Amino acid sequence: MKIEFNLCDFDMFWHTGAEIKRDEKWFNESFPAWRLEPMKGQKTLESLTNFYWIGDNKIQALVAYKLLKKTGYKVGLFWDTAEHAISGEYWGCVIASNYKQP
């Protein structure tokens, strides 16, 4: 069996996405150095401005990461250690990339 994905499949994550620029005044307060732990790919947020929160489904996050990597985008897979204000659960996997949904 062969399974194929393309960027249109990745675009379903845009509802969890946001463009976040490092030069925003609130960036360092919202994203301190300890918050995003590198899992795969880029270890820093350098040149990565689009963030997609995937949750704790690591298979889903890995497929999304590999899809962006295969199509030539800069990408890092991180674990977001921040807790959700209401549920108290971790935000989970986040993909940081230079890909932005058209």
C-alpha positions in Angstrom: 0.0 0.0 0.0 1.2 3.5 -0.9 0.0 6.6 0.9 0.6 10.0 -0.7 0.1 13.5 0.8 0.6 17.0 -0.6 0.4 20.5 0.7 -3.3 20.6 0.3 -3.5 17.9 3.0 -1.2 20.0 5.3 -3.4 23.1 4.8 -6.1 21.5 7.1 -3.8 22.5 10.0 -4.1 26.2 9.2 -7.0 26.6 11.7 -4.4 25.9 14.4 -1.8 28.1 12.7 -0.5 31.6 13.2 2.1 33.8 11.7 4.4 34.9 14.5 7.4 37.1 13.9 10.3 37.0 16.3 10.5 40.8 16.3 7.1 41.2 17.8 7.4 42.9 21.2 5.6 40.1 23.0 7.5 37.2 21.4 10.1 36.7 24.1 7.5 36.8 26.8 5.2 34.3 25.0 7.9 32.1 23.7 10.8 32.0 26.3 13.7 29.8 25.4 12.5 26.8 27.5 8.9 26.7 26.0 9.6 24.9 22.7 11.7 21.8 23.0 13.1 20.6 19.6 12.1 17.1 18.5 13.1 17.0 14.8 14.5 19.2 12.1 15.6 22.8 13.0 16.5 23.2 16.6 15.9 27.0 16.6 13.1 29.2 15.3 15.5 31.1 13.0 13.6 32.0 9.8 10.5 30.1 10.9 7.5 32.4 11.3 4.4 30.1 10.8 3.4 27.9 13.6 0.9 25.0 13.5 -0.2 23.4 16.8 -0.9 19.7 16.1 -1.6 18.5 19.7 -0.2 15.3 21.3 -0.7 13.1 18.2 2.9 12.4 17.4 2.2 10.4 14.2 0.1 13.2 12.8 2.8 15.7 13.7 5.5 13.5 12.1 3.6 13.1 8.9 3.0 16.9 8.7 6.7 17.5 9.4 7.9 15.1 6.8 5.4 16.5 4.2 6.8 20.1 4.6 10.4 18.8 4.7 9.9 16.7 1.5 8.4 19.7 -0.4 11.5 21.8 0.4 10.3 24.1 3.3 12.3 24.9 6.4 10.7 23.1 9.2 11.1 22.2 12.8 9.0 19.9 15.0 8.8 21.1 18.6 7.1 20.1 21.8 5.3 23.1 23.3 5.6 22.8 27.1 3.1 25.6 27.8 -0.1 24.5 29.5 -3.6 25.4 28.2 -5.1 27.9 30.6 -8.5 26.1 30.8 -7.8 22.4 30.5 -4.3 22.4 32.1 -3.1 20.1 29.3 0.1 20.8 27.3 -0.3 22.3 23.9 1.7 19.4 22.5 3.5 19.2 19.1 4.0 22.4 17.1 5.4 22.7 13.7 7.4 25.9 12.9 8.0 26.5 9.3 8.5 29.1 6.6 5.4 27.6 4.8 2.3 29.7 4.9 -1.0 28.6 3.4 -1.6 30.5 0.2 
